[in-house]
Amino acid sequence: MKVFLKTEDEIELMRKANQLVSQTLTELAKRIKPGVTTLYLDKVAEEFIRDHGAIPTFKNFPNPYGDPFPASICTSVNDIVVHGIPSEDSVLKDGDIISIDCGTLLDGFNGDSCYTFCVGEVSDEIKLLLSTAKEALYKGIENAVAGRHLGDIGSAVQDHCEKKGYGVVRELTGHGIGREMHEDPQVPNYGRRGNGILLKSGMCLAIEPMITMGDRKIAMLPDHWSICTRDGKPAAHFEHTLAVRNGKAEVLSSFSEIEKLEANY
C-alpha cells in the first residue's frame, strides 16, 4: 500500500475538481423529476463537465469483469446500490430514488461525490433511509482527522446505520483519491475503532456509505456494472471527498446548493 500525502497546492486543485462535481450534481438536481430518463441526465452531466474544461472520469473507466463504463455518471435507481448505467429505457417515476455518482478530472486531479435524490414524493420510510445514510457520511467525516485510525471512520458509519436496522454494504468501499480516481487506502464503511492505518494530515479520501433498507447482501447484474440489493429493497449512497487535517477534516465537495434546492421543493 502506498498512500500519497497531498501538498497544499494539490489540495487546492482537488478542491476545484470537487467543486465542479458538486456544481454538476446541482445542475442535475434541477432536472430530476418523473418522466426524465437517466440517459438525459448523463448527457447534461457530460456537457456541463466538458464545458468547464474537465473530463468525466467515469467515461470508459476500465472494468475487470467486462466492458468499460459507457457513461459519464452512474445513475443507480431504487434497489441499484451503485454503478447503474444511464439508459433511454430508465425513466424516473414518482416515488423513486436515484443515486448519482459523478467524477471529474481537472488540471490533473480528481473529484468524486455522490448524492441520492428523491423523485417527486417519496415515502417517509425512504426519507428516513436517506437521512440516516447522509448522517452516517458525516459521522465518518468527523473521524477522518489526523491521529485517528481508518477503522474509526468505518466504525462510525456502521454503528450509526446498524443501530437503526439498516444494512451496511461490505464489498464496496470508499478510497483514497488524488491524481488517480482510486488510490490507497480503501475506506470501508464498517470496522473497529483503533484498527487500520494511522490517518495523517494531507491524506485525501472519498468516504461513501452505501446503505440498504434491508439485508446488506448485494449482487451484480448481467451488465457487469450495476450492483443491486439481493432482496430488492432500496439503497442509499452519499459521498464526499475530503482532506484529512489536524482537528477537523476539510470537505472538498459540497451538498449545500443541492440542499437549498431540496428545501424549496
C-alpha positions as CSV (number, residue, x, y, z in Angstrom):
1,M,0.0,0.0,0.0
2,K,1.3,3.4,-0.9
3,V,-0.6,6.4,0.4
4,F,0.2,9.8,-1.2
5,L,0.1,12.8,1.1
6,K,-1.0,15.9,-0.8
7,T,0.6,19.3,-0.7
8,E,-1.5,22.5,-0.1
9,D,-1.3,23.3,-3.8
10,E,-2.5,19.8,-4.7
11,I,-5.4,20.0,-2.2
12,E,-6.4,23.3,-3.8
13,L,-6.5,21.7,-7.2
14,M,-8.6,18.8,-5.8
15,R,-11.0,21.4,-4.3
16,K,-11.6,22.8,-7.7
17,A,-12.2,19.4,-9.2
18,N,-14.6,18.5,-6.4
19,Q,-16.4,21.8,-6.6
20,L,-17.1,21.1,-10.3
21,V,-18.5,17.7,-9.3
22,S,-20.8,19.5,-6.8
23,Q,-21.9,22.0,-9.4
24,T,-22.6,19.2,-11.9
25,L,-24.8,17.4,-9.3
26,T,-26.6,20.6,-8.6
27,E,-27.4,21.0,-12.4
28,L,-28.8,17.5,-12.4
29,A,-30.8,18.2,-9.3
30,K,-32.7,20.9,-11.2
31,R,-33.7,18.3,-13.8
32,I,-34.7,15.3,-11.7
33,K,-38.4,14.7,-12.0
34,P,-40.8,12.0,-13.1
35,G,-40.6,11.3,-16.8
36,V,-36.9,12.1,-17.1
37,T,-34.5,9.4,-18.5
38,T,-31.2,8.6,-16.8
39,L,-29.6,8.9,-20.3
40,Y,-30.8,12.5,-20.5
41,L,-29.1,13.2,-17.1
42,D,-25.9,11.7,-18.3
43,K,-25.9,13.9,-21.4
44,V,-26.4,17.0,-19.3
45,A,-23.6,16.0,-16.9
46,E,-21.1,15.3,-19.7
47,E,-21.8,18.6,-21.5
48,F,-21.5,20.5,-18.2
49,I,-18.3,18.9,-17.2
50,R,-16.6,19.3,-20.6
51,D,-17.8,22.9,-20.9
52,H,-15.9,23.6,-17.7
53,G,-12.7,22.3,-19.1
54,A,-12.7,18.9,-17.3
55,I,-13.0,15.3,-18.3
56,P,-15.8,13.0,-16.9
57,T,-13.6,10.4,-15.2
58,F,-16.1,7.6,-15.2
59,K,-16.5,7.5,-19.0
60,N,-14.6,4.5,-20.3
61,F,-13.4,3.6,-16.8
62,P,-12.0,0.1,-17.0
63,N,-13.9,-2.9,-15.7
64,P,-12.2,-6.2,-14.6
65,Y,-15.5,-8.0,-15.3
66,G,-16.3,-6.7,-18.8
67,D,-16.6,-3.6,-21.0
68,P,-15.5,-0.1,-19.8
69,F,-18.2,2.1,-18.2
70,P,-20.1,3.7,-21.1
71,A,-21.3,6.9,-19.5
72,S,-20.2,10.0,-17.6
73,I,-22.2,9.4,-14.4
74,C,-23.5,6.4,-12.5
75,T,-27.3,6.5,-12.2
76,S,-28.5,4.0,-9.6
77,V,-32.3,3.8,-9.1
78,N,-34.1,2.3,-6.1
79,D,-32.5,-1.2,-5.4
80,I,-29.4,-0.4,-7.5
81,V,-26.7,0.4,-4.9
82,V,-24.0,1.7,-7.2
83,H,-22.7,1.8,-10.8
84,G,-26.1,2.0,-12.6
85,I,-25.7,2.7,-16.3
86,P,-27.7,5.5,-17.8
87,S,-30.3,4.4,-20.3
88,E,-33.1,5.7,-22.5
89,D,-35.2,2.9,-21.1
90,S,-34.6,4.0,-17.5
91,V,-37.4,6.5,-16.9
92,L,-37.8,8.1,-13.5
93,K,-41.2,7.9,-11.8
94,D,-42.8,9.5,-8.8
95,G,-41.6,7.8,-5.6
96,D,-38.2,6.7,-7.0
97,I,-34.8,7.5,-5.5
98,I,-31.7,7.9,-7.7
99,S,-28.1,7.9,-6.5
100,I,-25.9,9.9,-8.9
101,D,-22.2,9.3,-8.6
102,C,-20.0,11.8,-10.5
103,G,-16.3,12.2,-11.1
104,T,-14.2,14.8,-12.8
105,L,-10.6,15.1,-13.8
106,L,-9.5,18.8,-13.8
107,D,-5.9,20.0,-14.1
108,G,-4.6,16.6,-13.3
109,F,-6.6,15.9,-10.1
110,N,-9.9,14.0,-9.5
111,G,-13.1,15.0,-7.8
112,D,-15.7,12.4,-6.7
113,S,-19.1,12.8,-5.0
114,C,-22.5,11.1,-4.9
115,Y,-25.9,12.2,-3.8
116,T,-29.2,10.2,-3.5
117,F,-32.1,12.3,-4.8
118,C,-35.8,11.9,-4.3
119,V,-38.0,11.8,-7.5
120,G,-41.3,13.6,-6.7
121,E,-42.9,12.4,-3.5
122,V,-41.3,9.5,-1.6
123,S,-42.4,7.6,1.4
124,D,-41.4,8.6,5.0
125,E,-39.6,5.2,5.1
126,I,-37.4,6.2,2.2
127,K,-36.8,9.6,3.6
128,L,-35.5,8.0,6.9
129,L,-33.2,5.7,4.9
130,L,-31.7,8.7,3.0
131,S,-31.3,10.9,6.1
132,T,-29.6,8.1,8.0
133,A,-27.2,7.4,5.2
134,K,-26.3,11.1,4.9
135,E,-25.8,11.4,8.6
136,A,-23.6,8.3,8.5
137,L,-21.4,10.1,5.9
138,Y,-20.8,13.0,8.3
139,K,-20.2,10.7,11.2
140,G,-17.4,9.1,9.2
141,I,-16.0,12.5,8.2
142,E,-15.9,13.6,11.9
143,N,-13.4,10.7,12.4
144,A,-11.3,11.5,9.4
145,V,-8.7,13.5,11.3
146,A,-5.0,13.2,11.8
147,G,-4.1,10.8,14.7
148,R,-7.1,8.6,14.4
149,H,-7.3,5.3,12.5
150,L,-9.0,4.2,9.3
151,G,-11.2,1.8,11.3
152,D,-12.6,4.8,13.2
153,I,-14.3,6.0,10.1
154,G,-15.9,2.7,9.2
155,S,-17.0,2.1,12.8
156,A,-18.8,5.4,13.0
157,V,-20.7,4.7,9.8
158,Q,-21.5,1.1,10.7
159,D,-22.7,1.9,14.2
160,H,-24.9,4.8,13.1
161,C,-26.7,2.7,10.5
162,E,-26.9,-0.7,12.1
163,K,-28.4,0.6,15.3
164,K,-31.3,1.9,13.1
165,G,-31.7,-1.5,11.5
166,Y,-30.1,-0.8,8.1
167,G,-27.6,-2.9,6.2
168,V,-24.1,-1.6,5.5
169,V,-22.5,-2.9,2.3
170,R,-19.2,-4.6,2.9
171,E,-17.9,-5.5,-0.6
172,L,-17.7,-1.9,-1.8
173,T,-15.7,0.8,-0.1
174,G,-14.5,4.4,-0.3
175,H,-11.0,5.1,-1.3
176,G,-8.0,7.4,-1.4
177,I,-8.1,9.9,-4.3
178,G,-5.8,12.3,-6.0
179,R,-4.1,12.1,-9.4
180,E,-5.9,8.8,-9.7
181,M,-9.6,8.3,-9.0
182,H,-8.9,5.3,-6.8
183,E,-5.8,5.4,-4.7
184,D,-4.8,3.7,-1.4
185,P,-6.2,3.2,1.1
186,Q,-9.6,1.6,0.8
187,V,-12.1,3.1,3.2
188,P,-14.6,0.5,4.4
189,N,-17.9,1.6,5.8
190,Y,-17.5,-0.9,8.7
191,G,-14.7,-1.6,11.1
192,R,-13.4,-1.3,14.7
193,R,-12.1,1.8,16.4
194,G,-8.3,1.9,16.6
195,N,-7.8,-0.5,13.8
196,G,-6.3,0.2,10.4
197,I,-3.7,2.7,9.3
198,L,-3.0,5.9,11.1
199,L,-4.6,8.9,9.4
200,K,-2.2,11.7,8.6
201,S,-2.8,15.3,7.5
202,G,-2.7,15.6,3.8
203,M,-4.4,12.3,3.0
204,C,-7.3,12.7,0.7
205,L,-10.2,10.3,1.0
206,A,-13.5,9.7,-0.6
207,I,-15.9,8.4,2.1
208,E,-19.1,6.9,0.7
209,P,-21.6,5.0,2.8
210,M,-23.7,2.5,0.8
211,I,-26.7,1.7,3.0
212,T,-29.5,-0.7,2.4
213,M,-33.1,-0.7,3.7
214,G,-33.0,-4.5,4.2
215,D,-30.3,-7.1,4.0
216,R,-26.8,-5.9,3.2
217,K,-26.2,-8.6,0.6
218,I,-25.6,-7.5,-3.0
219,A,-25.4,-9.0,-6.5
220,M,-24.0,-7.9,-9.9
221,L,-26.4,-7.5,-12.8
222,P,-25.6,-9.0,-16.2
223,D,-24.3,-5.7,-17.5
224,H,-21.3,-6.4,-15.3
225,W,-21.5,-2.9,-13.7
226,S,-24.8,-2.4,-11.8
227,I,-24.8,-3.7,-8.2
228,C,-28.2,-4.3,-6.7
229,T,-29.6,-5.4,-3.4
230,R,-30.4,-9.1,-3.4
231,D,-33.7,-8.6,-1.6
232,G,-34.8,-5.9,-4.0
233,K,-35.1,-3.2,-1.3
234,P,-33.9,0.3,-1.9
235,A,-30.4,1.5,-1.1
236,A,-28.9,5.0,-0.5
237,H,-25.4,6.3,-1.4
238,F,-23.8,9.5,-0.3
239,E,-20.1,10.5,-0.9
240,H,-17.8,13.4,-0.1
241,T,-14.1,13.8,-0.9
242,L,-12.1,15.3,1.9
243,A,-8.6,16.2,3.1
244,V,-7.5,14.8,6.4
245,R,-6.4,17.6,8.7
246,N,-5.4,18.1,12.3
247,G,-8.6,18.6,14.4
248,K,-11.2,18.6,11.7
249,A,-11.4,17.1,8.1
250,E,-11.7,19.6,5.3
251,V,-14.5,18.6,3.0
252,L,-13.7,19.4,-0.6
253,S,-17.0,18.6,-2.3
254,S,-20.3,20.2,-1.2
255,F,-24.0,19.4,-0.9
256,S,-25.1,23.0,0.0
257,E,-26.6,24.0,-3.3
258,I,-28.4,20.7,-3.7
259,E,-29.9,21.1,-0.2
260,K,-31.0,24.6,-0.9
261,L,-32.9,23.3,-4.0
262,E,-34.4,20.5,-1.9
263,A,-35.6,23.0,0.7
264,N,-37.6,24.8,-1.9
265,Y,-39.3,21.7,-3.3
